[in-house]
Amino acid sequence: MAASQIEVTQLLLDWGNGDKEALDKLVPAVYQELRRLASYYMRRERPGHTLQTSALVNEAYMRLIDYKRMHWQSRAHFFAVAAQAMRRILVEHARKRHFAKRGGGAAQVSLDEAATVSRKQAADLIALDDALTSLEAIDPRKSRIVELRYIGGLNIEETAEVLGISPATVQREWRSAKAWLYQAISEGASDEC
């Protein structure tokens, strides 16, 4: 049976206060949601991606348990941080393999097609990360909203809760951030041509 939002929040608070047993109880309570989040990310990746869903969950989990002094606000805050960790893992992976020409187990396509698709998807992820980094320098809150909504999969209300702002503000800034990112990525793509 899945733990309630309140139970998860309490376990996070206890863990943040140094209770090691809380972490042991937290892991099974959040694992399925972390796996769902990782699956969401991996569906957006190219077929035959060398990073598996389980590996993404495990790597994110290892990073999260390093946040020993984190003052978790809620379940939504935890998953927002987990989403951010997964984004960073995927971007690091894409940067490492950006120009790699290996396919191992990928769907059978010509070498030219595989190289083009692989580079394009890695480049798209890197372009999004670069645009988010630029947006963060201009407007950190809008960048955080994009991370929580698009990358973290949080809804408007959960995003508002994590950021301590109204849902109407989240909606307004979400629309603005999407437009800004679209323009930034489009301009970056035309600069490369």
HELIX and SHEET records of a PDB file:
HELIX    1   1 GLN A    5  GLY A   16  1                                  12    
HELIX    2   2 LYS A   20  ARG A   43  1                                  24    
HELIX    3   3 THR A   53  ILE A   65  1                                  13    
HELIX    4   4 ARG A   75  ARG A   97  1                                  23    
HELIX    5   5 LEU A  111  ILE A  138  1                                  28    
HELIX    6   6 PRO A  140  VAL A  146  1                                   7    
HELIX    7   7 GLU A  147  ILE A  151  3                                   5    
HELIX    8   8 ILE A  156  LEU A  163  1                                   8    
HELIX    9   9 PRO A  167  GLU A  192  1                                  26    
END                                                                             
